[in-house]
Amino acid sequence: MALAGNRIAAYRHGIERTRRPVITDPLFYALAVPAVILIGLSKGGFGGTATLVGVPLMAMAVDPVTAAGVLLPILVVMDLIGLVAWRGQFDRGIVRTMIPAAAIGVLVGYLTVASVSADAFRLTLGLLALWFFANWFLGRGRDRPARPQQPARGAFWGAVSGFSSFVSHAGGPPFQVYVVPLKVDPPIFAGTSVVFFAAVNAMKLLPYGLLGEFSPGNLGTSAVLLPLAPLATLAGIWLVKRADPAVFYRIIYWLLLPIGLKLTYDGATALLS
């Protein structure tokens, strides 16, 4: 624990040394605006799938740590809107199984994130994006009958979701790996995903603060993007009640392929040079 504490202190010191004002790079906003809109649509009830493109997309313009810090306050606002919209519509068994396990994943993420370089982070995000794309593209489990709830399996994927949510706000696919095969009704699926990720994002606030993620520059950039959050989330709530989620999922997963290839290439070449 002492070693982990020293790494976290060094990580936080690095952020202090590189702290900067509100991001003004046009490329960043060209990537961040569509990322926030896609995330808001997804957070409206599509299961959080699009959150996994947010950090990788923004990481093409800024370092992944900054991207994650900018996004978290926006995600919290989206969660609050989703909780109101889907109040009372969630599966208590899934929530009881996955949220405690997600807390373990968040803790592991907090203790290990300080030891990962920005380039290793990019490589990890790229490989995760490609894995999620491949898992979807191969269609694993699409035509199987509904699976009964399995607490051990749910706890495992809850922990994985908590960890990937902490390091890159990409907890959606691990959540779906467990929940989608259960084939719950769409409104219950939407409400369960909102409750789960609202809890996970709330857990992340303290460790992100301890890591120095909420610098004035990051918070200022979050404030610039924040007006998009309620508009996109409400649009997602409207769409999930009227549109076929499969079309939205298809768009998101195909976006992962070029993003994953780009981040994997950038991270690998930097580490090998």
N, C-alpha and C positions, 0 to 999 in steps of 0.2 A: 504493500500500500504506500510505503514511503517513496519507492521508486516511481510509482504511478503519480504520486503527488508532485514529485520533482519534475516529471515530464509535463504535467498539466501547468505547473508554474512557468516552465519554459515556453510552452505553447501560448499562454496568456501574455507573457512578456513579448513574444514575437508579434502578437496582435497589437500590443501597445506601441511597439516601435514602428509598425506599418499603418497605424491608424490614420485615416484620411477623411476629408469632408465628403459631403454627399457626392455620389458618383455622377459624373457629367458626360461620360463617354457615350456618344450616340449609338455605337454598336451594342453596348450593354442594353440600352432601352429597346433597341430593335429586336433583341432576343428576349428580354425580360417581359415586355408587354404581352406578346403571344403566350409566353410561359404562364404568366399569372392568369390570363383569360382561360387557357386550357385547364389549369388547375382548378379555377373557380367552377367551370362547367362540371368537372369531375367531382369536386367536393359537394356539388349540389345533390349528389346521390348516385353517381356512377361507380362508387367504390374506391375512389382515390387513385385510380389508375394513372391519371395524368400527372400526379405529383412526382412520379419517377422521372419525368422529362424535365422538370423545373430546374433542379440544380445542374444536371448535365448540360442543358441548353445554355444557362447563364454562365456556366464554367468555361464556355468558349470565349467569354469576354473578361471575366474576373476569376480569381482563384476560387475553388470550390467552397472553402471555408467562408469567404465573404458571401457567396451566393446563398449558402444555407442560413447564415445569420440574417440576411435581408428577408428571406422568405418566411421565417418562422412567425413574426408578428402578423403577417398577412394571412397565414394559415389559421392562426388563432381566431382572427375576425371571421374568416369563412366558417370555421367550426361553430361559432356562436350562432351565426345565421342558420346553419344546417340543423343545429339542435332545436331551434325554435320551429323550423319548418317540418321536421320529422319527429317532433316530440311524441313519446309514448310508443313509437313504432320501431321496436328492436327485439332481437332474440336474446333473452336473458341468459340462456345457457352458453351461447357463444361469448357473450360479454364476460361472464364469470370465469370462463376458461382462459380467454386470450389476454385480457387486460393485466392480470397479475404477472403472467409470463412476459408480456411486453415490457413491464417495468424492469425485469431482469435484463432484457435486451438493451434498454436505454442505458442502464448502469454500465453494462459491458462497453457500449459505444462511448460513454463518457470517459471510461478508464483507458481506452485504447486509442482514441482519436488523436491524442497529442503525440503519439509515436509514429504517425503516418505522415509522410511528406506530401506536398501538394501534387507532385507528379505521380506518386504511388496512389494517391487519392483519385486522380484522374483515370489511372489505369483500372483501379477497382471499380469505379463508376461505369467505365466503358464495358468491362467484362460483365458486370451485373446487367447492364442494359441489353447486351447481346444474349445473355442467358435468358432473360425474361422474354425477349423476342423469339428465341428459338423454342422455348417452352410453349409459347402461344402458337407459333407457326406450325409446330408439329401436332397441335391439337390434342394434347394429352388430356384424356378424361372428358372430352366434349360430349360423347354419346352414352356415357354410363348412367345407370339409374341413380336416383338420389342416395347419397351415402349418409348413414346415421352419424350423429355427433360422437366423436372420439376424443375424450379429454386430453389424453397424452399427445395425440397428434395436434390438437388445437393449441396446446401449450407450447409445443415445439415451434409451430409456425407463428404463434403470437410473439415468442421471443425473437425469432428471425425478423418479423415485421418491426418490432420495437428497435432492434439494432439498425436495420437499414433505414428506418425512419429517422433515427438520430443522426446517422452519418450523411444522409443525402435526401431526407424527406421522401424516400422511395419505399415506404412500407406497404403500399397498395397491393403489388403482386403477391408477396408472401401471404397477406391477409386473404386474397382471393384464392390462393392455392388450397386453403382449408375450407373457406366458406362457400365458394362457388359450387363444389361438388355436393353440398348439402341441399342445393336447389330450393332455397327458401323463397317465399313470394317476393317479387321485386320491391314493394314498399318496405318490407321487413329487412331485406338486404340493404337497401339504401339507408334506412334508419340505423341499422346495426353498424354499418361502416362509419356513419357520422359519429355515433357514440364512441366507438373504439378509437378513432383518430383524434377526436376531441380530447379524450383521456390521455392518449400518447403525447400529443402536442403540449398539453398542460404539464406533463411530467418533464418535458424537455426544457421548459422555461428556466428552471433553476440551474441545471448544469450548463446550459448555453450562457447564462449570465456569469457563472463562475469561470467559464472559459473566455470571457471578455467579448462574446459575440455581439452584445448589444451596445456597440460603440455609437457615439453621436452620428458618425457617417453612415453606419448601417441603418440605424433607426430613421435618419433623415431620408435615406433612399427608400426604405419601406414606406414612409409617409407619402412619398411621391407616387408610388405604385398603388397605395392602399385604396384610392377611389374605385379602382377596377374590381376589387374584391367582392363587394356586395352585388354589383351589377352582374358579374360573371357567375357568382354562386346562385343568385336568383334565376338567372337564365338556365343554369344547370338543373335547378329544381323544376322549372317549367318543362324543360326538355325530357327529363327522366319520366315524367308522367305522360308524355305524348310520343316520344321517339323510340326507335329501336336502339338499345344500348350497344348492340353488336357493331353498328356502323361507327359509333364513337370509339369503341375499343380498337377497331381495325385501324383507324387513323392514328391513334396513339401508339399502337405497337409498331406500325410501319415507320413512324418517326424515330423509334428507338434504333432502328438499323443504322442509318447514317450517323446519328449522334453517337451511338456506341462505337462504331468503327473509328470515328474521328477522335474520341477521347482515348480509346485504346491505343491508337497510333501515336498520339501526342504523348501520353504517359510512358509508353514503352520506349519510344525513341529518346525521350529525355533521360530516362533511367539508364539506358544502355550507352548513352553518349559520354 
